[in-house]
Amino acid sequence: AILAIACLVPRTWTAALSVVCVCCVLSAESQSRSLGPVTEAATAELLASLGPLVEEWISLLRSTSRERSPGQLDAVLDDLGPLPGESRPNARALWVAGLINPLPALGVALEVRPAALMAATADERIRVAEFGLRDSIQRLRSPGPPF
């Protein structure tokens, strides 16, 4: 785990959250108590829905010109790397939290990183990420400032 963390030293402040997320995932997934594979059908469906929701969120952010600086979203996506697969529920949920709440902030989503990091199970973490993503999509669809 230490080798993996050393390879993820952030190039920018935006990348700092992805390092925190990866560290937490490595730590959390090493504990087998309740962070094992997703087995419930509802949770698996929710996990699968994150991909299309992420695509919708990215499209809305770009089409509404809500970036605070030019290229901000591209920089965030470069720092986070690709969306983790459904077989890695903790990493996938934390990636979503990092996307909608990057540093510096986009200002279009509720702050979900603390709740995602503190969630006791992968199921809770996925639900936090999904809630934050859906809420932000609604905010992006509404005219005017998101908050």
BAFI-3210 file (N, C-alpha, C; in Angstrom, 3 decimals, decimal comma, padded with zeros to 6 digits):
// residues 147
n [1|2|3|4|5|6|7|8|9|10|11|12|13|14|15|16|17|18|19|20|21|22|23|24|25|26|27|28|29|30|31|32|33|34|35|36|37|38|39|40|41|42|43|44|45|46|47|48|49|50|51|52|53|54|55|56|57|58|59|60|61|62|63|64|65|66|67|68|69|70|71|72|73|74|75|76|77|78|79|80|81|82|83|84|85|86|87|88|89|90|91|92|93|94|95|96|97|98|99|100|101|102|103|104|105|106|107|108|109|110|111|112|113|114|115|116|117|118|119|120|121|122|123|124|125|126|127|128|129|130|131|132|133|134|135|136|137|138|139|140|141|142|143|144|145|146|147]
n.u [000,817|001,977|003,769|001,957|000,746|002,900|003,288|001,267|001,620|000,418|000,222|-000,895|-002,954|-005,542|-005,341|-004,856|-007,081|-007,677|-005,515|-005,948|-008,375|-007,594|-005,807|-007,566|-009,235|-007,450|-006,846|-009,429|-010,401|-008,747|-009,785|-011,986|-014,521|-017,113|-016,822|-016,704|-017,300|-019,988|-023,127|-025,894|-028,681|-029,908|-027,946|-025,927|-027,139|-027,334|-024,640|-023,869|-025,309|-023,881|-021,963|-023,370|-024,590|-022,379|-021,425|-023,589|-023,471|-020,951|-021,405|-023,492|-022,142|-020,241|-021,885|-023,283|-021,397|-020,128|-017,664|-015,148|-012,772|-011,101|-010,770|-010,856|-012,425|-011,320|-008,745|-009,328|-010,396|-008,124|-006,433|-007,843|-008,016|-009,264|-012,725|-013,155|-013,851|-016,949|-016,422|-014,942|-016,212|-015,795|-013,675|-014,850|-017,034|-015,675|-014,191|-016,211|-017,043|-014,720|-014,749|-017,089|-016,625|-014,069|-010,758|-009,330|-012,665|-015,598|-018,081|-020,667|-021,915|-023,138|-021,118|-019,715|-017,549|-016,540|-018,617|-018,560|-015,992|-016,235|-018,158|-019,311|-019,564|-019,259|-021,658|-022,987|-021,194|-021,440|-024,100|-023,963|-022,317|-023,915|-026,190|-025,074|-024,236|-026,664|-028,047|-026,392|-026,674|-029,340|-029,066|-027,402|-029,107|-030,905|-031,678|-029,535|-027,438|-025,983|-026,105]
n.v [-001,190|001,221|001,717|002,138|004,498|006,248|006,568|008,230|010,929|014,185|016,372|018,807|021,016|020,273|017,597|016,627|015,715|013,320|011,760|011,569|010,204|007,782|006,823|006,396|004,483|002,377|001,822|001,313|-000,805|-002,809|-003,696|-006,147|-006,135|-004,744|-003,850|-005,312|-006,980|-005,636|-006,904|-006,769|-006,376|-003,856|-002,040|-002,669|-001,839|000,908|001,544|001,003|003,004|005,301|005,848|006,757|008,998|010,553|011,178|012,734|014,844|015,984|016,823|018,705|020,562|021,554|022,564|024,586|026,370|026,550|026,384|027,720|028,660|028,729|025,543|024,155|021,869|019,935|019,771|018,729|016,228|015,121|014,939|013,151|010,857|007,908|006,925|004,667|001,130|-000,764|-002,888|-001,912|-000,485|001,384|003,013|004,012|005,517|007,439|008,680|009,965|011,772|013,331|014,397|016,058|017,765|019,263|020,630|023,644|024,661|024,016|024,944|023,987|021,911|020,180|019,770|016,761|015,227|014,835|013,232|011,047|010,053|009,372|007,410|004,246|001,929|000,464|000,610|002,799|004,817|004,867|005,665|008,262|009,517|009,250|010,714|013,314|013,750|013,601|015,744|017,881|017,787|018,590|021,211|022,268|022,190|024,133|027,591|030,410|031,114|028,238|028,106]
n.w [000,000|000,667|-001,431|-003,540|-002,678|-002,686|-005,396|-006,077|-005,488|-005,349|-008,200|-008,256|-006,223|-006,686|-007,123|-004,622|-003,139|-004,459|-003,699|-000,943|-001,032|-002,277|-000,371|001,776|000,641|000,235|002,886|003,939|002,337|003,108|005,406|006,159|007,260|006,535|004,022|001,749|-001,442|-003,422|-002,880|-002,798|-004,931|-005,345|-004,482|-006,276|-008,665|-008,153|-007,969|-010,609|-011,863|-011,407|-013,395|-015,863|-014,654|-013,961|-016,525|-017,432|-015,571|-016,143|-018,776|-018,361|-016,715|-018,475|-020,553|-019,302|-018,621|-016,036|-014,854|-012,744|-013,607|-016,779|-018,255|-015,864|-015,212|-016,946|-015,864|-013,332|-014,054|-015,288|-013,066|-011,407|-012,936|-014,705|-014,156|-011,549|-011,826|-011,469|-009,836|-007,818|-005,451|-003,292|-004,201|-006,517|-005,531|-003,959|-005,934|-007,372|-005,396|-005,250|-007,803|-007,958|-005,878|-006,125|-005,423|-006,341|-005,463|-007,459|-006,884|-007,342|-006,108|-003,214|-000,305|-000,117|000,485|003,236|004,371|002,645|003,118|005,794|005,833|006,904|005,454|002,168|000,811|002,065|001,339|-001,442|-001,675|-000,592|-002,497|-004,786|-004,026|-003,755|-006,387|-007,877|-006,683|-007,405|-010,183|-010,445|-009,492|-011,484|-013,639|-013,040|-013,536|-012,845|-009,921|-008,264|-005,503]
ca.u [000,000|002,832|004,267|000,868|000,548|004,040|003,118|000,152|001,881|-000,319|000,923|-001,560|-003,860|-006,740|-005,059|-004,697|-008,221|-007,593|-004,562|-006,657|-009,361|-006,898|-005,294|-008,696|-009,698|-006,492|-007,029|-010,760|-010,590|-007,962|-010,636|-013,019|-015,760|-018,341|-016,459|-016,464|-017,979|-021,395|-023,890|-027,319|-029,031|-030,178|-026,673|-025,237|-027,773|-026,929|-023,238|-023,828|-025,901|-022,949|-021,300|-024,194|-024,795|-021,137|-021,420|-024,583|-022,964|-019,875|-022,044|-024,183|-021,171|-019,650|-022,884|-023,749|-020,215|-020,056|-016,300|-014,706|-011,638|-011,053|-010,064|-010,878|-012,944|-010,324|-007,666|-009,839|-010,474|-006,747|-005,911|-008,537|-007,865|-010,555|-013,678|-012,919|-014,894|-017,982|-015,877|-014,247|-017,247|-015,266|-012,907|-015,794|-017,780|-014,763|-013,855|-017,340|-016,955|-013,627|-015,141|-018,064|-016,089|-012,612|-010,075|-010,306|-014,062|-016,415|-019,219|-021,926|-022,376|-023,014|-019,855|-019,979|-016,309|-016,456|-019,572|-018,077|-014,828|-016,634|-019,130|-018,815|-019,634|-019,249|-023,041|-023,215|-020,338|-022,060|-025,319|-023,551|-021,847|-025,072|-027,009|-024,384|-024,239|-028,028|-028,353|-025,644|-027,308|-030,517|-028,586|-026,887|-030,256|-031,666|-031,015|-029,012|-026,372|-026,381|-026,318]
ca.v [000,000|002,399|001,943|002,729|005,868|007,034|006,835|009,150|012,254|015,100|017,384|020,076|020,938|019,554|016,164|016,249|014,917|011,965|011,042|011,263|009,169|006,524|006,358|005,883|003,252|001,325|001,495|000,760|-002,090|-003,815|-004,179|-006,922|-006,192|-004,446|-003,164|-006,309|-006,755|-005,276|-008,111|-006,494|-005,933|-002,408|-001,347|-002,882|-000,945|002,269|001,632|001,075|004,266|006,416|006,154|007,667|010,256|011,320|011,715|013,807|015,956|016,612|017,508|019,881|021,546|022,198|023,303|025,756|027,215|026,787|026,306|028,998|029,095|027,928|024,274|023,603|020,500|019,062|019,575|017,818|014,897|014,641|014,589|011,990|009,670|007,337|006,472|003,264|000,196|-001,142|-003,891|-001,167|000,457|002,483|003,911|004,657|006,526|008,510|009,389|010,870|012,856|014,194|015,084|017,131|018,665|019,368|021,804|024,599|024,261|024,469|025,651|023,527|020,701|020,096|019,177|015,375|014,496|014,320|012,133|009,882|009,506|008,839|006,325|003,005|000,827|000,830|000,967|004,182|005,698|004,953|006,464|009,650|010,009|009,333|011,837|014,542|013,873|013,944|017,089|018,821|017,794|019,452|022,587|022,682|022,349|025,332|028,847|031,200|030,511|026,982|028,270]
ca.w [000,000|000,724|-002,779|-004,327|-002,227|-003,140|-006,819|-006,279|-004,940|-006,226|-008,978|-007,974|-005,074|-007,107|-007,003|-003,220|-002,698|-004,992|-002,863|000,299|-001,338|-002,515|000,924|002,547|000,006|000,551|004,283|004,163|001,681|003,799|006,489|005,476|008,027|005,801|002,803|000,721|-002,707|-003,372|-003,145|-002,935|-006,284|-005,355|-004,382|-007,548|-009,642|-007,801|-008,349|-012,072|-012,320|-011,232|-014,667|-016,665|-013,933|-014,103|-017,890|-017,481|-014,781|-016,909|-019,907|-017,840|-016,244|-019,654|-021,333|-018,548|-018,363|-014,590|-014,336|-012,186|-014,426|-018,000|-018,165|-014,508|-015,225|-017,576|-014,891|-012,303|-014,659|-015,454|-011,749|-010,858|-013,772|-015,126|-013,139|-011,195|-012,223|-010,499|-008,917|-006,759|-005,028|-002,480|-005,072|-007,441|-004,778|-003,578|-007,174|-007,639|-004,413|-005,677|-009,032|-007,748|-004,851|-006,261|-004,882|-005,834|-005,628|-008,591|-006,310|-007,941|-005,424|-001,767|000,126|000,256|000,787|004,610|004,567|001,894|003,816|007,102|005,692|007,496|004,498|000,746|000,461|002,516|000,546|-002,768|-001,535|-000,407|-003,801|-005,691|-003,580|-004,114|-007,842|-008,317|-006,212|-008,229|-011,512|-010,334|-009,363|-012,786|-014,542|-012,629|-013,907|-011,743|-009,124|-007,643|-004,049]
c.u [000,862|003,388|003,212|000,656|001,689|003,917|002,057|000,372|001,258|000,575|000,351|-002,420|-005,127|-006,547|-004,974|-005,859|-008,129|-006,589|-005,218|-007,637|-008,690|-006,367|-006,415|-009,206|-008,757|-006,649|-008,352|-010,915|-009,734|-008,726|-011,814|-014,379|-017,007|-018,052|-016,139|-017,227|-019,453|-022,199|-025,369|-027,601|-029,251|-028,878|-025,885|-025,819|-027,360|-025,481|-023,095|-024,354|-024,938|-022,275|-022,114|-024,457|-023,560|-021,083|-022,401|-024,074|-021,882|-020,451|-022,750|-023,205|-020,568|-020,666|-023,394|-022,604|-020,061|-018,645|-015,892|-013,482|-011,591|-010,229|-010,091|-011,348|-011,945|-009,171|-008,090|-009,869|-009,086|-006,170|-006,544|-008,281|-009,230|-011,421|-013,394|-014,115|-015,848|-017,487|-015,113|-015,189|-016,728|-014,532|-013,831|-016,557|-016,881|-014,313|-014,950|-017,303|-015,853|-013,959|-016,054|-017,613|-014,572|-012,071|-009,216|-011,723|-014,681|-017,615|-020,561|-022,507|-022,265|-021,689|-020,128|-018,715|-016,247|-017,399|-019,115|-016,891|-015,201|-017,630|-018,520|-018,789|-019,557|-020,635|-023,339|-022,438|-020,933|-023,301|-025,004|-023,130|-023,012|-025,966|-026,378|-024,404|-025,616|-028,414|-027,642|-026,222|-028,537|-030,117|-028,082|-028,015|-031,037|-030,929|-030,524|-027,935|-026,861|-026,678|-026,706]
c.v [001,255|002,717|002,610|004,186|006,754|007,400|007,891|010,503|013,282|016,101|018,754|019,898|020,191|018,059|015,703|015,394|013,499|011,139|010,647|010,124|007,821|005,965|005,743|004,587|002,120|000,880|000,787|-000,613|-003,182|-004,379|-004,898|-006,847|-005,880|-003,766|-004,143|-006,005|-006,417|-006,516|-007,844|-005,916|-004,428|-001,611|-001,491|-001,984|000,504|002,504|001,775|002,409|005,440|006,817|007,100|009,005|011,150|011,955|012,874|015,041|016,714|017,412|018,782|020,963|022,301|023,065|024,551|026,710|027,556|026,642|027,688|029,541|028,202|026,658|023,614|022,149|019,537|018,772|018,595|016,389|014,303|014,177|013,312|010,721|009,106|006,923|005,007|002,385|-000,146|-002,189|-003,242|-000,092|001,626|003,496|004,679|005,787|007,709|009,320|010,397|012,051|013,835|014,985|016,268|018,144|018,795|020,577|022,378|024,219|024,801|025,263|025,236|022,307|020,861|019,433|017,767|014,616|014,004|013,134|010,876|009,237|008,848|007,687|005,012|001,841|001,357|001,275|002,414|005,170|005,918|005,833|007,957|010,247|010,197|010,506|013,162|014,800|014,271|015,368|018,127|018,900|018,694|020,921|023,116|022,899|023,626|026,593|029,579|030,475|029,240|027,097|029,690]
c.w [000,000|-000,655|-003,643|-003,940|-002,729|-004,612|-007,081|-005,625|-005,878|-006,935|-008,682|-006,733|-005,440|-006,919|-005,550|-002,727|-003,224|-004,200|-001,555|000,057|-001,530|-001,212|001,753|001,961|000,334|001,992|004,515|003,545|002,295|004,994|005,856|006,147|007,199|004,469|001,675|-000,544|-002,519|-003,747|-003,341|-004,314|-006,348|-005,304|-005,679|-008,640|-009,409|-008,218|-009,862|-012,578|-012,202|-012,546|-015,543|-015,972|-014,037|-015,490|-018,030|-016,749|-015,545|-018,072|-019,455|-017,387|-017,429|-020,388|-020,617|-018,189|-016,889|-014,011|-013,821|-012,907|-015,662|-017,810|-016,802|-014,498|-015,855|-016,627|-013,800|-012,848|-014,882|-014,124|-011,198|-011,650|-014,123|-013,930|-012,821|-011,554|-011,091|-009,504|-007,760|-006,216|-004,195|-003,342|-006,008|-006,734|-004,402|-004,791|-007,495|-006,667|-004,790|-006,927|-008,750|-006,704|-004,974|-005,496|-005,997|-006,260|-006,910|-008,088|-006,878|-007,232|-003,915|-001,433|000,639|000,657|002,232|004,854|003,841|002,602|005,141|007,011|006,170|006,521|003,069|000,311|000,859|001,655|-000,844|-002,709|-001,339|-001,755|-004,762|-005,316|-004,004|-005,609|-008,361|-007,890|-007,081|-009,642|-011,486|-010,234|-010,709|-013,791|-014,248|-013,060|-012,658|-010,970|-008,419|-006,152|-003,743]
res [a|i|l|a|i|a|c|l|v|p|r|t|w|t|a|a|l|s|v|v|c|v|c|c|v|l|s|a|e|s|q|s|r|s|l|g|p|v|t|e|a|a|t|a|e|l|l|a|s|l|g|p|l|v|e|e|w|i|s|l|l|r|s|t|s|r|e|r|s|p|g|q|l|d|a|v|l|d|d|l|g|p|l|p|g|e|s|r|p|n|a|r|a|l|w|v|a|g|l|i|n|p|l|p|a|l|g|v|a|l|e|v|r|p|a|a|l|m|a|a|t|a|d|e|r|i|r|v|a|e|f|g|l|r|d|s|i|q|r|l|r|s|p|g|p|p|f]
***
